[in-house]
Amino acid sequence: MKKLTFLPILIAAIAFTLPEKKKIKIYLAGDSTIAIKETKAYPETGWGMPFVHFWDSTVTVVNRAKNGRSTKTFISEGLWKSIIDEAKEGDYLIIQFGHNDESKSKQERYATPDTFKMNLTRFITESRAKKAIPILSTPVSRRKFDKDGNAVETHSEYSALTREVAKEQNVLFIDLDEKSRALYQKFGAENSKLLFLQLQPGEHPNYPEGKDDNTHFNELGARLIAQLVLTELKSLNLELTERIIVPVKK
């Protein structure tokens, strides 16, 4: 009886002495494909929105992504500074740009290839200076298929530039362009519309005239892209992935 009484006390003592996990933050830097959306934009959803629900209580996701931002405007508007001023040792920074950097028609956003690479390199260097952990990602693909039903590249130049920087800087890397295209291919040319902000006139009160958008995700698309990012993080064998919420089996 004494042994049985002692056992729960021992277990409680061991649990009490186990070191608590250090709390960390995951910062998201990017554009509208990641960003938190206003209610009036629903069902448009950035993949950063469902991404917050994958983590235990020791992780806080800080989503600083904004619609229409490029590396150029993310710096000029102080969004990057807001991250790097807060980031602490052991925090993670997921960096995904390209959509707006490549937009030559919008000069306030456009970043030349050289400027794009320079900005990404700056993000990596300044993250490391804070002893935070940068993770570079290619831009998530737009939805586009050729006549044979093959999902085709929509960011070929700026994804290639991102890969170059990742290799040059020996930084953790996610090829979200490639992975997202594979996802669209799995759904097919027609069914992949189910992942995007595709609405018929009168289908949703926020878009009475309908919407034909092959860049921005709906809730399903955002969740599946967020799951792709999670899968890629797991493949990098980071301590971070030990903090993913494990579903309770019933």
PyRosetta script that sets phi, psi and omega in degrees:
from pyrosetta import init, pose_from_sequence

init()
pose = pose_from_sequence("MKKLTFLPILIAAIAFTLPEKKKIKIYLAGDSTIAIKETKAYPETGWGMPFVHFWDSTVTVVNRAKNGRSTKTFISEGLWKSIIDEAKEGDYLIIQFGHNDESKSKQERYATPDTFKMNLTRFITESRAKKAIPILSTPVSRRKFDKDGNAVETHSEYSALTREVAKEQNVLFIDLDEKSRALYQKFGAENSKLLFLQLQPGEHPNYPEGKDDNTHFNELGARLIAQLVLTELKSLNLELTERIIVPVKK")
pose.set_psi(1, -38.9)
pose.set_omega(1, 179.1)
pose.set_phi(2, -63.2)
pose.set_psi(2, -38.8)
pose.set_omega(2, 178.8)
pose.set_phi(3, -63.5)
pose.set_psi(3, -42.4)
pose.set_omega(3, -179.4)
pose.set_phi(4, -65.1)
pose.set_psi(4, -36.1)
pose.set_omega(4, 178.8)
pose.set_phi(5, -69.9)
pose.set_psi(5, -36.0)
pose.set_omega(5, -175.7)
pose.set_phi(6, -73.2)
pose.set_psi(6, -31.8)
pose.set_omega(6, -174.2)
pose.set_phi(7, -57.6)
pose.set_psi(7, -53.0)
pose.set_omega(7, 179.7)
pose.set_phi(8, -63.2)
pose.set_psi(8, -30.4)
pose.set_omega(8, 177.2)
pose.set_phi(9, -65.8)
pose.set_psi(9, -41.2)
pose.set_omega(9, 178.9)
pose.set_phi(10, -63.8)
pose.set_psi(10, -45.0)
pose.set_omega(10, 179.5)
pose.set_phi(11, -61.0)
pose.set_psi(11, -43.4)
pose.set_omega(11, 179.5)
pose.set_phi(12, -63.9)
pose.set_psi(12, -38.0)
pose.set_omega(12, -179.8)
pose.set_phi(13, -66.6)
pose.set_psi(13, -41.8)
pose.set_omega(13, 178.4)
pose.set_phi(14, -63.7)
pose.set_psi(14, -44.9)
pose.set_omega(14, -179.8)
pose.set_phi(15, -61.1)
pose.set_psi(15, -38.1)
pose.set_omega(15, -178.2)
pose.set_phi(16, -67.5)
pose.set_psi(16, -32.4)
pose.set_omega(16, -176.4)
pose.set_phi(17, -88.2)
pose.set_psi(17, -10.4)
pose.set_omega(17, 178.7)
pose.set_phi(18, -65.8)
pose.set_psi(18, 133.3)
pose.set_omega(18, -178.7)
pose.set_phi(19, -66.8)
pose.set_psi(19, 139.3)
pose.set_omega(19, 177.0)
pose.set_phi(20, -76.2)
pose.set_psi(20, 146.6)
pose.set_omega(20, 175.9)
pose.set_phi(21, -66.3)
pose.set_psi(21, 137.8)
pose.set_omega(21, 175.8)
pose.set_phi(22, -66.5)
pose.set_psi(22, 134.8)
pose.set_omega(22, 177.7)
pose.set_phi(23, -74.9)
pose.set_psi(23, 136.3)
pose.set_omega(23, -178.7)
pose.set_phi(24, -133.2)
pose.set_psi(24, 166.9)
pose.set_omega(24, 177.4)
pose.set_phi(25, -121.7)
pose.set_psi(25, 146.2)
pose.set_omega(25, 170.1)
pose.set_phi(26, -111.8)
pose.set_psi(26, 114.4)
pose.set_omega(26, 177.7)
pose.set_phi(27, -93.4)
pose.set_psi(27, 135.7)
pose.set_omega(27, 177.1)
pose.set_phi(28, -109.1)
pose.set_psi(28, 120.6)
pose.set_omega(28, 178.6)
pose.set_phi(29, -116.8)
pose.set_psi(29, 121.9)
pose.set_omega(29, -178.3)
pose.set_phi(30, 175.2)
pose.set_psi(30, -151.9)
pose.set_omega(30, -171.0)
pose.set_phi(31, -116.8)
pose.set_psi(31, -159.0)
pose.set_omega(31, -173.9)
pose.set_phi(32, -64.5)
pose.set_psi(32, -22.1)
pose.set_omega(32, 180.0)
pose.set_phi(33, -70.8)
pose.set_psi(33, -14.7)
pose.set_omega(33, 178.6)
pose.set_phi(34, -109.3)
pose.set_psi(34, -28.3)
pose.set_omega(34, -162.9)
pose.set_phi(35, -63.3)
pose.set_psi(35, 157.0)
pose.set_omega(35, 171.2)
pose.set_phi(36, -74.4)
pose.set_psi(36, 131.8)
pose.set_omega(36, -174.9)
pose.set_phi(37, -100.4)
pose.set_psi(37, 149.6)
pose.set_omega(37, 172.5)
pose.set_phi(38, -72.0)
pose.set_psi(38, 156.7)
pose.set_omega(38, -179.4)
pose.set_phi(39, -57.3)
pose.set_psi(39, -35.4)
pose.set_omega(39, -177.2)
pose.set_phi(40, -68.5)
pose.set_psi(40, -14.9)
pose.set_omega(40, 179.1)
pose.set_phi(41, -91.7)
pose.set_psi(41, -12.8)
pose.set_omega(41, -178.3)
pose.set_phi(42, -53.7)
pose.set_psi(42, 138.7)
pose.set_omega(42, 12.1)
pose.set_phi(43, -90.0)
pose.set_psi(43, 14.9)
pose.set_omega(43, 173.3)
pose.set_phi(44, -58.1)
pose.set_psi(44, 133.6)
pose.set_omega(44, -174.4)
pose.set_phi(45, -142.7)
pose.set_psi(45, 127.4)
pose.set_omega(45, 172.9)
pose.set_phi(46, -81.6)
pose.set_psi(46, 148.1)
pose.set_omega(46, -175.8)
pose.set_phi(47, -66.4)
pose.set_psi(47, -17.0)
pose.set_omega(47, 175.9)
pose.set_phi(48, -68.4)
pose.set_psi(48, -19.1)
pose.set_omega(48, -178.4)
pose.set_phi(49, -71.4)
pose.set_psi(49, -53.9)
pose.set_omega(49, 175.7)
pose.set_phi(50, -70.9)
pose.set_psi(50, -21.6)
pose.set_omega(50, -178.2)
pose.set_phi(51, -58.7)
pose.set_psi(51, -29.3)
pose.set_omega(51, -177.1)
pose.set_phi(52, -66.8)
pose.set_psi(52, -20.4)
pose.set_omega(52, -172.2)
pose.set_phi(53, -88.8)
pose.set_psi(53, 3.1)
pose.set_omega(53, -176.6)
pose.set_phi(54, -89.9)
pose.set_psi(54, -6.9)
pose.set_omega(54, -164.7)
pose.set_phi(55, -115.9)
pose.set_psi(55, 152.7)
pose.set_omega(55, 177.8)
pose.set_phi(56, -77.5)
pose.set_psi(56, -176.7)
pose.set_omega(56, -171.5)
pose.set_phi(57, -70.7)
pose.set_psi(57, -8.1)
pose.set_omega(57, 179.7)
pose.set_phi(58, -86.1)
pose.set_psi(58, -5.6)
pose.set_omega(58, -176.3)
pose.set_phi(59, -117.2)
pose.set_psi(59, 132.2)
pose.set_omega(59, 172.9)
pose.set_phi(60, -117.8)
pose.set_psi(60, 126.1)
pose.set_omega(60, 176.2)
pose.set_phi(61, -93.4)
pose.set_psi(61, 123.5)
pose.set_omega(61, 179.7)
pose.set_phi(62, -111.0)
pose.set_psi(62, 105.4)
pose.set_omega(62, -174.4)
pose.set_phi(63, -94.7)
pose.set_psi(63, 103.2)
pose.set_omega(63, 179.1)
pose.set_phi(64, -102.5)
pose.set_psi(64, 6.2)
pose.set_omega(64, 177.6)
pose.set_phi(65, -63.4)
pose.set_psi(65, 146.2)
pose.set_omega(65, -179.5)
pose.set_phi(66, -137.9)
pose.set_psi(66, 147.3)
pose.set_omega(66, 177.3)
pose.set_phi(67, -55.8)
pose.set_psi(67, 137.7)
pose.set_omega(67, 171.4)
pose.set_phi(68, 75.6)
pose.set_psi(68, 6.1)
pose.set_omega(68, -176.2)
pose.set_phi(69, -88.5)
pose.set_psi(69, 143.0)
pose.set_omega(69, 171.9)
pose.set_phi(70, -113.4)
pose.set_psi(70, 177.6)
pose.set_omega(70, 174.7)
pose.set_phi(71, -59.2)
pose.set_psi(71, -35.5)
pose.set_omega(71, -178.1)
pose.set_phi(72, -63.3)
pose.set_psi(72, -52.5)
pose.set_omega(72, -177.4)
pose.set_phi(73, -77.3)
pose.set_psi(73, -25.8)
pose.set_omega(73, 176.4)
pose.set_phi(74, -63.2)
pose.set_psi(74, -33.0)
pose.set_omega(74, 176.6)
pose.set_phi(75, -79.7)
pose.set_psi(75, -50.1)
pose.set_omega(75, -172.6)
pose.set_phi(76, -65.1)
pose.set_psi(76, -27.9)
pose.set_omega(76, -179.3)
pose.set_phi(77, -90.3)
pose.set_psi(77, 0.5)
pose.set_omega(77, 176.9)
pose.set_phi(78, 83.7)
pose.set_psi(78, 6.3)
pose.set_omega(78, -179.2)
pose.set_phi(79, -67.6)
pose.set_psi(79, -40.3)
pose.set_omega(79, 177.5)
pose.set_phi(80, -65.0)
pose.set_psi(80, -43.0)
pose.set_omega(80, 179.5)
pose.set_phi(81, -59.4)
pose.set_psi(81, -37.5)
pose.set_omega(81, -179.7)
pose.set_phi(82, -63.6)
pose.set_psi(82, -29.4)
pose.set_omega(82, 177.3)
pose.set_phi(83, -79.3)
pose.set_psi(83, -52.1)
pose.set_omega(83, -171.7)
pose.set_phi(84, -68.9)
pose.set_psi(84, -26.7)
pose.set_omega(84, 175.9)
pose.set_phi(85, -69.2)
pose.set_psi(85, -29.5)
pose.set_omega(85, -177.3)
pose.set_phi(86, -92.3)
pose.set_psi(86, -32.1)
pose.set_omega(86, -171.2)
pose.set_phi(87, -59.1)
pose.set_psi(87, 139.5)
pose.set_omega(87, -179.4)
pose.set_phi(88, -122.3)
pose.set_psi(88, 168.7)
pose.set_omega(88, 179.4)
pose.set_phi(89, -54.9)
pose.set_psi(89, 130.3)
pose.set_omega(89, 178.6)
pose.set_phi(90, 91.7)
pose.set_psi(90, -10.7)
pose.set_omega(90, 174.7)
pose.set_phi(91, -73.7)
pose.set_psi(91, 160.4)
pose.set_omega(91, 179.6)
pose.set_phi(92, -115.3)
pose.set_psi(92, 144.0)
pose.set_omega(92, 177.0)
pose.set_phi(93, -126.2)
pose.set_psi(93, 111.1)
pose.set_omega(93, 176.2)
pose.set_phi(94, -93.6)
pose.set_psi(94, 121.9)
pose.set_omega(94, -170.4)
pose.set_phi(95, -119.2)
pose.set_psi(95, 114.7)
pose.set_omega(95, -178.2)
pose.set_phi(96, -135.1)
pose.set_psi(96, 108.6)
pose.set_omega(96, 178.1)
pose.set_phi(97, -134.3)
pose.set_psi(97, 172.5)
pose.set_omega(97, 177.4)
pose.set_phi(98, 140.4)
pose.set_psi(98, -40.8)
pose.set_omega(98, -178.0)
pose.set_phi(99, -51.6)
pose.set_psi(99, -49.3)
pose.set_omega(99, -174.3)
pose.set_phi(100, -95.9)
pose.set_psi(100, -22.6)
pose.set_omega(100, 175.6)
pose.set_phi(101, -61.6)
pose.set_psi(101, -34.0)
pose.set_omega(101, -175.5)
pose.set_phi(102, -85.8)
pose.set_psi(102, 0.9)
pose.set_omega(102, -174.8)
pose.set_phi(103, -84.6)
pose.set_psi(103, 89.1)
pose.set_omega(103, -177.4)
pose.set_phi(104, -65.5)
pose.set_psi(104, -24.5)
pose.set_omega(104, -178.8)
pose.set_phi(105, -73.6)
pose.set_psi(105, -13.7)
pose.set_omega(105, -179.8)
pose.set_phi(106, -122.1)
pose.set_psi(106, 87.2)
pose.set_omega(106, -171.2)
pose.set_phi(107, -62.5)
pose.set_psi(107, -26.5)
pose.set_omega(107, 179.4)
pose.set_phi(108, -67.1)
pose.set_psi(108, -22.4)
pose.set_omega(108, 179.5)
pose.set_phi(109, -100.5)
pose.set_psi(109, -32.6)
pose.set_omega(109, -169.4)
pose.set_phi(110, -59.0)
pose.set_psi(110, 131.2)
pose.set_omega(110, 173.2)
pose.set_phi(111, -120.8)
pose.set_psi(111, 125.0)
pose.set_omega(111, 177.7)
pose.set_phi(112, -60.7)
pose.set_psi(112, 160.5)
pose.set_omega(112, 177.8)
pose.set_phi(113, -51.8)
pose.set_psi(113, -42.8)
pose.set_omega(113, -179.9)
pose.set_phi(114, -65.4)
pose.set_psi(114, -42.2)
pose.set_omega(114, 179.1)
pose.set_phi(115, -66.0)
pose.set_psi(115, -40.2)
pose.set_omega(115, 178.7)
pose.set_phi(116, -58.5)
pose.set_psi(116, -48.9)
pose.set_omega(116, 179.5)
pose.set_phi(117, -63.8)
pose.set_psi(117, -39.9)
pose.set_omega(117, 179.0)
pose.set_phi(118, -63.0)
pose.set_psi(118, -41.6)
pose.set_omega(118, -179.1)
pose.set_phi(119, -67.6)
pose.set_psi(119, -42.8)
pose.set_omega(119, 177.8)
pose.set_phi(120, -62.4)
pose.set_psi(120, -40.5)
pose.set_omega(120, 178.3)
pose.set_phi(121, -63.2)
pose.set_psi(121, -39.4)
pose.set_omega(121, 176.9)
pose.set_phi(122, -61.1)
pose.set_psi(122, -44.7)
pose.set_omega(122, 180.0)
pose.set_phi(123, -58.1)
pose.set_psi(123, -43.6)
pose.set_omega(123, -178.5)
pose.set_phi(124, -66.9)
pose.set_psi(124, -48.2)
pose.set_omega(124, -177.8)
pose.set_phi(125, -60.7)
pose.set_psi(125, -45.1)
pose.set_omega(125, -177.7)
pose.set_phi(126, -71.8)
pose.set_psi(126, -31.5)
pose.set_omega(126, 174.8)
pose.set_phi(127, -63.9)
pose.set_psi(127, -46.4)
pose.set_omega(127, -178.7)
pose.set_phi(128, -66.1)
pose.set_psi(128, -32.4)
pose.set_omega(128, 177.9)
pose.set_phi(129, -63.3)
pose.set_psi(129, -29.2)
pose.set_omega(129, 176.7)
pose.set_phi(130, -88.9)
pose.set_psi(130, 3.0)
pose.set_omega(130, -176.6)
pose.set_phi(131, 62.0)
pose.set_psi(131, 26.2)
pose.set_omega(131, 170.2)
pose.set_phi(132, -90.6)
pose.set_psi(132, 168.6)
pose.set_omega(132, -171.4)
pose.set_phi(133, -114.6)
pose.set_psi(133, 105.7)
pose.set_omega(133, 179.0)
pose.set_phi(134, -80.1)
pose.set_psi(134, 142.3)
pose.set_omega(134, 173.9)
pose.set_phi(135, -128.0)
pose.set_psi(135, 116.9)
pose.set_omega(135, -175.9)
pose.set_phi(136, -94.9)
pose.set_psi(136, 136.7)
pose.set_omega(136, -179.6)
pose.set_phi(137, -127.9)
pose.set_psi(137, 140.9)
pose.set_omega(137, 169.3)
pose.set_phi(138, -67.7)
pose.set_psi(138, 157.2)
pose.set_omega(138, 178.2)
pose.set_phi(139, -64.9)
pose.set_psi(139, 139.3)
pose.set_omega(139, 176.9)
pose.set_phi(140, -62.2)
pose.set_psi(140, 141.6)
pose.set_omega(140, -174.7)
pose.set_phi(141, -71.8)
pose.set_psi(141, 148.6)
pose.set_omega(141, 165.6)
pose.set_phi(142, -77.3)
pose.set_psi(142, 166.0)
pose.set_omega(142, 177.6)
pose.set_phi(143, -88.8)
pose.set_psi(143, 114.4)
pose.set_omega(143, 177.9)
pose.set_phi(144, -152.9)
pose.set_psi(144, 131.0)
pose.set_omega(144, -179.4)
pose.set_phi(145, -124.3)
pose.set_psi(145, 148.1)
pose.set_omega(145, 174.5)
pose.set_phi(146, -86.5)
pose.set_psi(146, -179.5)
pose.set_omega(146, -175.1)
pose.set_phi(147, -65.6)
pose.set_psi(147, -18.7)
pose.set_omega(147, 179.3)
pose.set_phi(148, -94.1)
pose.set_psi(148, 5.7)
pose.set_omega(148, 177.7)
pose.set_phi(149, 82.3)
pose.set_psi(149, 22.0)
pose.set_omega(149, 178.9)
pose.set_phi(150, -99.4)
pose.set_psi(150, 132.0)
pose.set_omega(150, 175.7)
pose.set_phi(151, -68.5)
pose.set_psi(151, 126.2)
pose.set_omega(151, -174.4)
pose.set_phi(152, -112.0)
pose.set_psi(152, 159.6)
pose.set_omega(152, -179.0)
pose.set_phi(153, -66.1)
pose.set_psi(153, 141.5)
pose.set_omega(153, 176.7)
pose.set_phi(154, -122.8)
pose.set_psi(154, -3.6)
pose.set_omega(154, 179.6)
pose.set_phi(155, -136.0)
pose.set_psi(155, 39.7)
pose.set_omega(155, -170.0)
pose.set_phi(156, -55.3)
pose.set_psi(156, -43.6)
pose.set_omega(156, -176.5)
pose.set_phi(157, -70.9)
pose.set_psi(157, -49.0)
pose.set_omega(157, -173.1)
pose.set_phi(158, -78.9)
pose.set_psi(158, -24.6)
pose.set_omega(158, 170.9)
pose.set_phi(159, -68.1)
pose.set_psi(159, -41.1)
pose.set_omega(159, 178.1)
pose.set_phi(160, -63.0)
pose.set_psi(160, -39.5)
pose.set_omega(160, 177.6)
pose.set_phi(161, -63.6)
pose.set_psi(161, -39.4)
pose.set_omega(161, 178.4)
pose.set_phi(162, -64.2)
pose.set_psi(162, -41.7)
pose.set_omega(162, 178.1)
pose.set_phi(163, -62.4)
pose.set_psi(163, -40.0)
pose.set_omega(163, 179.1)
pose.set_phi(164, -60.5)
pose.set_psi(164, -47.1)
pose.set_omega(164, -179.4)
pose.set_phi(165, -63.4)
pose.set_psi(165, -42.7)
pose.set_omega(165, 179.7)
pose.set_phi(166, -58.5)
pose.set_psi(166, -41.4)
pose.set_omega(166, 179.8)
pose.set_phi(167, -71.2)
pose.set_psi(167, -44.3)
pose.set_omega(167, -178.6)
pose.set_phi(168, -62.8)
pose.set_psi(168, -37.5)
pose.set_omega(168, -175.6)
pose.set_phi(169, -95.4)
pose.set_psi(169, -2.5)
pose.set_omega(169, -179.6)
pose.set_phi(170, 50.4)
pose.set_psi(170, 52.8)
pose.set_omega(170, -175.0)
pose.set_phi(171, -108.2)
pose.set_psi(171, 155.0)
pose.set_omega(171, 174.6)
pose.set_phi(172, -58.2)
pose.set_psi(172, 140.3)
pose.set_omega(172, -166.9)
pose.set_phi(173, -142.7)
pose.set_psi(173, 138.1)
pose.set_omega(173, 174.1)
pose.set_phi(174, -124.2)
pose.set_psi(174, 125.5)
pose.set_omega(174, 177.4)
pose.set_phi(175, -93.8)
pose.set_psi(175, 76.0)
pose.set_omega(175, -176.2)
pose.set_phi(176, -70.0)
pose.set_psi(176, -26.7)
pose.set_omega(176, 175.1)
pose.set_phi(177, -58.9)
pose.set_psi(177, -53.1)
pose.set_omega(177, -178.7)
pose.set_phi(178, -64.0)
pose.set_psi(178, -45.5)
pose.set_omega(178, -176.6)
pose.set_phi(179, -66.6)
pose.set_psi(179, -38.5)
pose.set_omega(179, -179.4)
pose.set_phi(180, -69.7)
pose.set_psi(180, -37.5)
pose.set_omega(180, 176.7)
pose.set_phi(181, -63.1)
pose.set_psi(181, -37.7)
pose.set_omega(181, 177.0)
pose.set_phi(182, -63.4)
pose.set_psi(182, -37.1)
pose.set_omega(182, 177.0)
pose.set_phi(183, -64.2)
pose.set_psi(183, -46.1)
pose.set_omega(183, 179.7)
pose.set_phi(184, -62.2)
pose.set_psi(184, -39.3)
pose.set_omega(184, 179.8)
pose.set_phi(185, -62.6)
pose.set_psi(185, -39.3)
pose.set_omega(185, 179.0)
pose.set_phi(186, -61.9)
pose.set_psi(186, -39.1)
pose.set_omega(186, 178.2)
pose.set_phi(187, -74.6)
pose.set_psi(187, -34.1)
pose.set_omega(187, -178.8)
pose.set_phi(188, 95.8)
pose.set_psi(188, 166.4)
pose.set_omega(188, -173.6)
pose.set_phi(189, -58.5)
pose.set_psi(189, -41.0)
pose.set_omega(189, -176.5)
pose.set_phi(190, -85.6)
pose.set_psi(190, -50.5)
pose.set_omega(190, -175.5)
pose.set_phi(191, -68.7)
pose.set_psi(191, -20.4)
pose.set_omega(191, 178.1)
pose.set_phi(192, -67.0)
pose.set_psi(192, -16.7)
pose.set_omega(192, 174.2)
pose.set_phi(193, -60.6)
pose.set_psi(193, -24.8)
pose.set_omega(193, -179.0)
pose.set_phi(194, -66.3)
pose.set_psi(194, -11.9)
pose.set_omega(194, -179.0)
pose.set_phi(195, -95.2)
pose.set_psi(195, -10.4)
pose.set_omega(195, -170.4)
pose.set_phi(196, -116.8)
pose.set_psi(196, 173.2)
pose.set_omega(196, -179.7)
pose.set_phi(197, -78.1)
pose.set_psi(197, 75.3)
pose.set_omega(197, -177.8)
pose.set_phi(198, -116.6)
pose.set_psi(198, 110.8)
pose.set_omega(198, -175.5)
pose.set_phi(199, -135.9)
pose.set_psi(199, 139.8)
pose.set_omega(199, 175.1)
pose.set_phi(200, -80.9)
pose.set_psi(200, 154.9)
pose.set_omega(200, 175.9)
pose.set_phi(201, -54.0)
pose.set_psi(201, 131.5)
pose.set_omega(201, 179.4)
pose.set_phi(202, 81.7)
pose.set_psi(202, -1.5)
pose.set_omega(202, -176.9)
pose.set_phi(203, -76.1)
pose.set_psi(203, -30.5)
pose.set_omega(203, -179.2)
pose.set_phi(204, -142.0)
pose.set_psi(204, 136.6)
pose.set_omega(204, -176.3)
pose.set_phi(205, -63.7)
pose.set_psi(205, -23.7)
pose.set_omega(205, 177.7)
pose.set_phi(206, -75.0)
pose.set_psi(206, -17.5)
pose.set_omega(206, -178.4)
pose.set_phi(207, -136.0)
pose.set_psi(207, 69.0)
pose.set_omega(207, -174.5)
pose.set_phi(208, -59.2)
pose.set_psi(208, -27.2)
pose.set_omega(208, 179.7)
pose.set_phi(209, -93.7)
pose.set_psi(209, 4.2)
pose.set_omega(209, -178.7)
pose.set_phi(210, 86.5)
pose.set_psi(210, 177.7)
pose.set_omega(210, -178.8)
pose.set_phi(211, -153.9)
pose.set_psi(211, 134.3)
pose.set_omega(211, 177.1)
pose.set_phi(212, -126.0)
pose.set_psi(212, 85.7)
pose.set_omega(212, -170.4)
pose.set_phi(213, -121.9)
pose.set_psi(213, 118.9)
pose.set_omega(213, -179.4)
pose.set_phi(214, -107.3)
pose.set_psi(214, 17.7)
pose.set_omega(214, 178.2)
pose.set_phi(215, -114.1)
pose.set_psi(215, -43.1)
pose.set_omega(215, -173.2)
pose.set_phi(216, -99.3)
pose.set_psi(216, 144.2)
pose.set_omega(216, -172.7)
pose.set_phi(217, -92.9)
pose.set_psi(217, 155.3)
pose.set_omega(217, 164.5)
pose.set_phi(218, -90.7)
pose.set_psi(218, -171.5)
pose.set_omega(218, -176.1)
pose.set_phi(219, -60.2)
pose.set_psi(219, -44.3)
pose.set_omega(219, -178.9)
pose.set_phi(220, -63.8)
pose.set_psi(220, -48.0)
pose.set_omega(220, -179.6)
pose.set_phi(221, -60.4)
pose.set_psi(221, -44.5)
pose.set_omega(221, -179.7)
pose.set_phi(222, -62.0)
pose.set_psi(222, -41.6)
pose.set_omega(222, -179.9)
pose.set_phi(223, -64.6)
pose.set_psi(223, -42.2)
pose.set_omega(223, -178.9)
pose.set_phi(224, -68.8)
pose.set_psi(224, -35.3)
pose.set_omega(224, 175.3)
pose.set_phi(225, -67.8)
pose.set_psi(225, -42.0)
pose.set_omega(225, 177.4)
pose.set_phi(226, -60.0)
pose.set_psi(226, -38.0)
pose.set_omega(226, 178.1)
pose.set_phi(227, -67.4)
pose.set_psi(227, -34.5)
pose.set_omega(227, 175.0)
pose.set_phi(228, -61.5)
pose.set_psi(228, -45.6)
pose.set_omega(228, 178.9)
pose.set_phi(229, -60.1)
pose.set_psi(229, -42.9)
pose.set_omega(229, 179.6)
pose.set_phi(230, -61.7)
pose.set_psi(230, -43.9)
pose.set_omega(230, 178.5)
pose.set_phi(231, -60.6)
pose.set_psi(231, -42.1)
pose.set_omega(231, 179.1)
pose.set_phi(232, -66.7)
pose.set_psi(232, -37.7)
pose.set_omega(232, 176.6)
pose.set_phi(233, -62.3)
pose.set_psi(233, -41.1)
pose.set_omega(233, 177.5)
pose.set_phi(234, -59.9)
pose.set_psi(234, -39.2)
pose.set_omega(234, -177.9)
pose.set_phi(235, -68.5)
pose.set_psi(235, -18.8)
pose.set_omega(235, 178.5)
pose.set_phi(236, -82.8)
pose.set_psi(236, -4.6)
pose.set_omega(236, 176.8)
pose.set_phi(237, 55.5)
pose.set_psi(237, 48.3)
pose.set_omega(237, 179.7)
pose.set_phi(238, -89.3)
pose.set_psi(238, 150.7)
pose.set_omega(238, 173.3)
pose.set_phi(239, -57.9)
pose.set_psi(239, -30.6)
pose.set_omega(239, -179.7)
pose.set_phi(240, -51.9)
pose.set_psi(240, -39.1)
pose.set_omega(240, -173.8)
pose.set_phi(241, -71.8)
pose.set_psi(241, -10.3)
pose.set_omega(241, 173.5)
pose.set_phi(242, -70.9)
pose.set_psi(242, -11.2)
pose.set_omega(242, -176.6)
pose.set_phi(243, -100.4)
pose.set_psi(243, 6.4)
pose.set_omega(243, 175.3)
pose.set_phi(244, -70.1)
pose.set_psi(244, 137.0)
pose.set_omega(244, 179.2)
pose.set_phi(245, -67.0)
pose.set_psi(245, 127.0)
pose.set_omega(245, 177.7)
pose.set_phi(246, -95.8)
pose.set_psi(246, 122.8)
pose.set_omega(246, -179.5)
pose.set_phi(247, -59.0)
pose.set_psi(247, 141.3)
pose.set_omega(247, 178.3)
pose.set_phi(248, -82.8)
pose.set_psi(248, 125.2)
pose.set_omega(248, 179.3)
pose.set_phi(249, -80.5)
pose.set_psi(249, 133.6)
pose.set_omega(249, 179.7)
pose.set_phi(250, -101.1)
pose.dump_pdb("model.pdb")
